[in-house]
Amino acid sequence: MRAAMLKDVSKKLLYTSGLLGLYHRLRNAGSLTVVMFHRTLSPDDPRWATCDPEYTLATGWLEQSLAFFRRHYNVVSLEQVLASRRTGAALPKRALLITFDDGWADNADYALPALERAGLPALMFVVADAVGTRQPFFQERLIAAWRRGAVTVREIAVALPSGEASAASSEEESIAGLRAVIARLEALEASVRTQVLAPFMTRLDDGHRHMVTVDELQRLQAGGVALGLHGKTHTPMKLATDLDAELSGARVSLAQQLGQAHASAESMSFPHGSFDAGIAQRAREAGYELVFTSVPVLNPTAPDVGWLLGRTGFETDAVVDARGRFREDWLALYLFRRQARRLA
C-alpha cells in the first residue's frame, strides 16, 4: 500500500513540476497523436447506468480531457491532416486529432456541445448500417442487460455451442467473465451467433435509442465533426465474408443516407482494430486516403503524414482513478511516452 502511494505521488510531482510537459514538448514536436473515444454520457442520462464503463466517459471527464489537449497539443482537423498528406503542408508541433468510433447518438448529445465550447474539431467514424438504428451492437447490449440484471453470464455461456459452452460455463459472474463470454461470441460465425442470442433478444432491448441518426450526423458536420467510416456492419475486417461491402459498400451506403451523389468519405478506421497489411491496402484501393488503426503509436509528421495511422485508445481507467477523479498526470504519462512509428 505504501509503495503504491509513493508511486502515485511521484506521478503527480512529475506532472505538476512541468518536467513531463517539457519532455513532451521536446520529444513529440514532430508527431501526430490520434486519440480514440467511443461514448460520452452525463451521469444523469438513463443510458449511463448500464453503459460499458470501460469505453464511456462521463461528460465532465471528456471536458477535462479536451482542456488537457488544449494545454499540451495543437488540435487539428481531418482537413489539416489530409492537406499534409496531399501537399506536404506542415502540421503544427504536437498535433493531435480527436476521433470517435461507432456512431453513438450521445456523441451528438454531449460530445458535440463540449467540442463546440472548447472550439475544437473532431472526426467520427460511423458504422454505416448502424445509422438510424435504436439498439447498439450485441456486445453493448449484453453488457447493458447484465448490468441491469436482465441476463447472467452463466445463461449466456451455456447457450453457446457445446464445446464453447462447457469451456465458458465456469466464467465468474462479473463483467470480466461477461467479456470472456463475449469474446467467444465474437469468434462465432454471424449466423451461429444470431441463433445463440435469439432467445435473449427481448431482454437485450433496454428501450433507449443509442445510435446516431442522419439528422444528428448533419448536425455533427455543421459543428465541425468530420465523418469517416467504421465498416458497414462493425464486423472485424479479418472475419468479414464480404470485404468489399465493408469497405466500398460502407462509403456508398453513408453517402446515400446523407443524400450525396458520390461517396466522399476520405477516412476510415478498422472495427475492433482488426486488420492486416492486405486489408489495409484494400481500404486504400477503396478510396480511403487516410486509414486509421488501433495500433497505439504516435505518427511522424515529416516529411508528411503517412496514409496508415496509429491511434491511442481512451479507456476510462487510463484517466480516472478508483475514487472517480480525473487524473491529468495519468493521461500525460499514458500519451506522452508512446512510441513514434510510421506504419506504412
PyMOL commands that set and color helices and strands:
alter all, ss='L'
color gray80, all
select helices_A, chain A and resi 2-16+19-27+48-50+59-72+78-87+105-118+128-130+138-147+153-158+162-168+175-186+190-204+214-222+237-239+243-257+271-273+277-285+316-318+328-336
alter helices_A, ss='H'
color red, helices_A
select strands_A, chain A and resi 31-37+39-41+56-58+74-75+95-102+122-126+225-229+267-269+290-292+299-300+308-309+312-313
alter strands_A, ss='S'
color yellow, strands_A
deselect
rebuild
show_as cartoon
